[in-house]
Amino acid sequence: MNKIKKFFFILLLIFFIINVIIVILWPIKTNLKFSNFEPYTKEVLQVLDLNKADSKKLYLETWQRERIYEYDQFTGLTESETTNFKFVNISKENGRLVSNNKNNCTNNIFFYGGETMFGYDVTDYQTIPFYFKEKLNDKFNNNKYCVYNFGRSTYFSTQENILFQKHILENKIKKNDILIFLNGINEKGNIEIINTKFISHNYNQLHKKYWNLYKSGFEIFLGTLPSTQFYEILRKKFKKINKTSKNETKKKEKQSEEILKVFNKNIDIRISICEKFELKCFSFLQPFIDDYGKKSLLKTNNNIIDISNVLNINENVIFIKNQFYSPKSNNLISEKILDIVENKIIY
């Protein structure tokens, strides 16, 4: 019996030591990784118009914050707030920073979309809404409009509509405001949004009889251990490597019909709300590399404004990576949007 106790004690001690070692070494390893890290190629640096030091700062502010995302009611997630950063500044109240706004605006222009609207891998002053505001000021020489960037990672038409309705309920949006939606690449139909399984599992686990909560607590405790997190990272990397493109193709083709139905309904809902509240709303089909015919499919909607060809995708570094737009692309898209909506602007 003593030998068994001793064995389990040693096992527990080893497990404890492993977790302590991971806690100590993981941040050291991460810091070493980023000490000489160059996140962007020379070509991308030229496009971003940043030196190596600033490009590294942009990358760290974008991807290595203490917490990149946080829970947002109804929509699922939002980027976490940042303050006094050099390149990436986000607030819950105003979205991503558009620094050339004034304090005396009489009307507002709200931009909604996914990570391309937010401006991943570009600075605050290289996003679509920033360029739009800059061009608006230059073209009409007035500061009547404040421009807000509510682009968020992974958002598609369903989440954008919900966020848009939240802003109406919070009295952010008023009569004659202009709303601009950029859609296409993220359309998913009725697929579960990111972290849905995790949130639903934990909610169900924590809503049990009081005397059974210890079971859920123990499971959560195990899940948060450094060794468990380390294992999960390795597992996900291995799973990603072994993911077959054939299965992914079949999955996306199967979703096509549902994607179009959901997209069409979301556009109809959006139009109805805008008419009811006397808002000027524009839904644009964004430029993106056609994903199994998705672009052609979404073009069939009669109420979408197609600007998908505004970029020459053969031009060098139109996309930074993963179809994130370069500053030049954001500039061209903002110019096209302004050309289309300018007749709705009150001078």
C-alpha positions in Angstrom: 0.0 0.0 0.0 2.8 2.4 0.9 4.5 1.6 -2.5 1.3 2.5 -4.3 1.0 5.8 -2.4 4.6 6.5 -3.1 4.1 5.8 -6.8 1.1 8.1 -7.1 2.9 10.8 -5.1 5.9 10.7 -7.4 3.6 10.7 -10.4 1.8 13.8 -9.0 5.1 15.5 -8.3 6.3 14.8 -11.8 3.1 16.2 -13.3 3.4 19.3 -11.1 7.0 19.8 -12.1 6.2 19.5 -15.8 3.5 22.2 -15.5 5.9 24.5 -13.6 8.6 24.0 -16.3 6.1 24.8 -19.0 4.9 28.0 -17.1 8.5 29.2 -16.8 9.8 28.2 -20.2 6.8 29.1 -22.5 7.0 32.9 -22.1 10.8 32.7 -22.4 10.6 30.7 -25.6 8.0 33.2 -26.9 10.1 36.2 -26.1 13.2 34.6 -27.8 11.1 33.8 -30.8 10.1 37.4 -31.2 13.4 39.0 -30.3 14.7 38.6 -33.9 11.4 37.9 -35.5 10.6 39.4 -38.9 6.9 38.9 -39.6 6.8 40.4 -43.0 8.8 40.0 -46.2 10.7 42.9 -47.8 8.0 43.3 -50.4 5.3 43.6 -47.7 7.4 46.1 -45.8 7.5 48.3 -48.9 3.8 48.1 -49.3 3.2 48.9 -45.6 5.7 51.7 -45.8 7.2 50.6 -42.4 10.7 49.8 -41.3 11.5 46.5 -39.6 11.0 47.8 -36.1 7.6 49.4 -36.8 6.4 46.3 -38.8 7.3 44.1 -35.8 5.4 46.5 -33.5 2.4 46.3 -35.8 2.5 42.5 -35.8 2.8 42.3 -32.0 0.0 44.8 -31.5 -2.2 42.9 -33.9 -1.5 39.3 -33.0 0.3 39.1 -29.7 -1.8 41.2 -27.3 -2.6 39.8 -23.9 -6.0 38.9 -25.2 -6.9 39.3 -28.9 -10.6 38.7 -28.6 -13.3 38.8 -25.9 -16.9 37.8 -25.7 -19.5 40.1 -27.2 -23.2 39.7 -26.4 -25.3 38.4 -29.4 -22.5 38.5 -31.9 -20.1 36.1 -30.2 -16.8 38.0 -30.1 -15.0 41.3 -30.7 -11.4 42.4 -30.7 -10.3 43.4 -27.2 -9.8 47.0 -26.4 -6.4 48.6 -26.8 -5.3 52.0 -25.6 -2.3 54.2 -26.5 -0.9 51.7 -29.0 1.1 53.0 -31.9 -0.7 51.2 -34.7 -3.7 49.2 -33.5 -6.2 51.1 -31.2 -9.7 49.7 -30.5 -12.5 50.8 -28.3 -15.8 49.2 -27.5 -17.6 52.5 -28.1 -16.1 53.6 -31.4 -14.5 50.4 -32.9 -11.1 50.7 -34.5 -9.6 54.1 -34.4 -10.3 56.5 -37.2 -8.0 59.3 -36.0 -9.2 62.1 -38.3 -12.7 62.3 -36.8 -13.7 65.6 -35.2 -15.8 66.2 -32.1 -18.5 68.2 -33.8 -20.0 65.8 -36.3 -23.6 66.2 -37.2 -23.9 62.8 -39.0 -22.1 59.5 -38.9 -20.9 56.9 -41.4 -20.6 53.4 -40.0 -18.5 50.7 -41.7 -19.3 47.0 -41.0 -17.5 44.0 -42.2 -14.9 41.3 -41.3 -11.2 41.4 -40.8 -10.6 43.1 -44.2 -12.7 46.0 -43.0 -11.1 46.0 -39.6 -7.7 46.1 -41.3 -5.6 43.2 -40.1 -1.9 43.6 -40.7 -2.2 47.3 -41.5 -2.1 50.4 -39.2 -4.9 52.5 -38.0 -4.2 55.0 -40.7 -4.2 52.4 -43.5 -7.7 51.0 -43.1 -10.6 51.4 -45.5 -12.6 53.7 -43.2 -9.5 55.9 -42.5 -8.8 56.4 -46.2 -12.6 57.0 -46.8 -12.6 59.8 -44.1 -9.5 61.3 -45.5 -10.9 61.4 -49.1 -14.3 62.7 -47.7 -12.5 65.7 -46.1 -10.4 66.4 -49.1 -13.3 66.2 -51.6 -15.9 68.1 -49.7 -13.8 70.1 -47.3 -16.2 69.5 -44.4 -16.2 67.6 -41.1 -19.9 67.1 -40.8 -19.4 63.3 -40.8 -17.6 61.1 -38.3 -16.5 57.8 -39.7 -16.5 54.6 -37.5 -14.8 51.3 -38.2 -16.8 48.4 -36.8 -15.1 45.7 -38.9 -14.5 42.6 -36.8 -12.6 39.4 -37.3 -14.7 36.5 -38.9 -17.8 38.7 -39.1 -20.2 38.0 -42.0 -23.7 39.3 -42.9 -25.5 37.7 -40.0 -23.2 39.1 -37.3 -23.0 42.5 -39.0 -26.8 42.7 -39.0 -26.9 41.9 -35.3 -24.2 44.4 -34.5 -26.0 47.0 -36.6 -29.2 46.4 -34.6 -27.3 46.6 -31.3 -26.1 50.1 -32.4 -29.7 51.2 -33.2 -30.8 50.0 -29.8 -27.9 51.8 -28.1 -28.9 55.0 -30.0 -25.6 55.2 -31.8 -27.3 55.4 -35.2 -29.8 58.1 -36.1 -31.8 59.2 -39.1 -29.8 59.9 -42.3 -26.7 58.2 -41.1 -24.8 56.2 -43.7 -24.1 52.5 -43.2 -21.6 50.7 -45.4 -21.3 46.9 -45.3 -18.5 45.0 -47.0 -19.4 41.3 -47.6 -18.3 38.2 -49.4 -15.3 36.3 -48.2 -16.6 35.4 -44.8 -20.1 34.3 -45.8 -20.8 31.0 -44.0 -24.5 30.4 -44.2 -25.8 29.0 -40.9 -22.5 27.6 -39.7 -21.7 28.0 -36.0 -19.6 31.1 -35.3 -16.2 30.8 -33.7 -16.1 29.4 -30.1 -19.8 28.4 -30.1 -19.1 24.9 -29.0 -16.7 26.1 -26.2 -19.2 28.6 -24.8 -22.2 26.2 -25.0 -20.2 23.4 -23.4 -19.1 25.5 -20.5 -22.5 27.1 -20.0 -24.1 23.6 -19.8 -21.3 22.4 -17.5 -21.8 25.3 -15.0 -25.6 25.0 -14.9 -26.0 21.8 -13.0 -27.1 20.9 -9.5 -24.9 22.6 -6.9 -23.6 19.3 -5.5 -22.4 18.3 -9.0 -20.5 21.5 -9.9 -17.2 20.1 -8.6 -17.2 17.7 -11.6 -17.3 20.6 -14.0 -14.9 22.6 -11.9 -12.4 19.8 -12.1 -12.8 19.5 -15.8 -12.2 23.2 -16.3 -9.2 23.1 -14.0 -7.6 20.3 -16.1 -8.4 22.1 -19.3 -6.5 25.3 -18.1 -3.3 23.5 -17.0 -0.2 24.5 -18.9 0.5 20.9 -19.9 -3.1 20.6 -21.3 -2.8 23.8 -23.3 0.6 22.8 -24.6 -0.9 19.4 -25.8 -3.8 21.2 -27.4 -1.5 23.5 -29.4 0.5 20.5 -30.7 -2.7 18.6 -31.5 -4.2 21.4 -33.5 -1.0 21.9 -35.4 -0.9 18.2 -36.3 -4.6 18.2 -37.3 -4.0 21.2 -39.5 -1.1 19.6 -41.3 -3.1 16.4 -41.9 -6.3 18.2 -43.1 -7.2 17.1 -46.6 -8.1 19.7 -49.2 -10.4 17.2 -50.9 -12.7 17.0 -47.8 -12.6 20.8 -47.5 -13.7 21.2 -51.1 -16.7 18.9 -50.7 -17.7 20.7 -47.5 -17.6 24.2 -49.2 -19.5 23.0 -52.2 -22.2 21.5 -50.0 -22.6 24.8 -48.2 -23.0 27.0 -51.3 -26.8 26.8 -51.6 -27.3 27.6 -47.9 -24.7 30.4 -48.0 -26.7 32.1 -50.8 -30.1 31.7 -49.0 -28.8 33.1 -45.7 -27.0 36.0 -47.5 -30.1 37.0 -49.5 -32.2 36.9 -46.3 -29.7 39.0 -44.4 -29.6 41.6 -47.2 -33.4 41.8 -47.2 -33.5 42.2 -43.4 -30.9 44.9 -43.6 -32.8 46.8 -46.3 -36.0 46.6 -44.3 -34.4 47.9 -41.1 -32.7 50.8 -43.0 -36.0 51.8 -44.6 -37.8 51.7 -41.3 -35.3 53.9 -39.5 -34.6 56.1 -42.6 -30.9 55.2 -42.9 -28.8 55.2 -46.1 -27.4 51.7 -46.4 -25.1 50.2 -48.9 -24.0 46.6 -49.2 -20.9 45.9 -51.2 -19.5 42.7 -52.6 -15.8 42.9 -51.7 -12.8 41.9 -53.8 -11.5 38.4 -53.0 -10.1 35.4 -54.7 -13.1 33.3 -55.8 -13.6 30.6 -53.3 -15.3 27.6 -55.0 -17.6 29.9 -57.0 -18.8 31.9 -53.9 -18.2 35.3 -55.5 -20.3 34.3 -58.6 -23.0 33.0 -56.3 -23.2 36.2 -54.2 -23.2 38.4 -57.3 -26.7 37.1 -58.1 -28.2 39.2 -55.3 -29.9 42.2 -56.9 -29.3 44.5 -54.0 -25.5 44.0 -53.6 -23.2 46.5 -55.2 -20.4 44.6 -56.9 -17.0 46.1 -56.4 -15.2 42.8 -56.5 -13.2 43.7 -59.5 -11.9 47.0 -58.2 -8.5 45.4 -57.5 -6.2 43.7 -60.0 -5.4 40.5 -58.1 -2.4 39.9 -60.4 -0.7 43.1 -59.1 2.1 42.4 -56.6 1.0 42.3 -52.9 -2.6 43.3 -53.3 -3.2 41.0 -50.4 -0.8 40.9 -47.5 -1.6 37.3 -46.5 -4.8 35.2 -46.1 -6.5 37.8 -48.3 -6.0 40.6 -45.9 -5.8 43.8 -48.0 -2.7 45.9 -48.4 -2.9 49.7 -47.7 -3.0 50.3 -51.5 -6.0 48.0 -51.8 -7.8 49.6 -48.9 -7.2 53.0 -50.5 -8.6 51.9 -53.9 -11.7 50.2 -52.2 -12.4 53.4 -50.1 -12.2 55.5 -53.3 -14.7 53.3 -55.1 -17.1 53.3 -52.1 -16.9 57.1 -51.9 -17.7 57.4 -55.6 -20.8 55.4 -55.2 -22.2 56.9 -51.9 -21.2 60.5 -52.3 -24.6 61.6 -53.8 -26.2 60.5 -50.5 -23.9 62.7 -48.4 -25.4 65.9 -46.9 -23.3 68.9 -47.5 
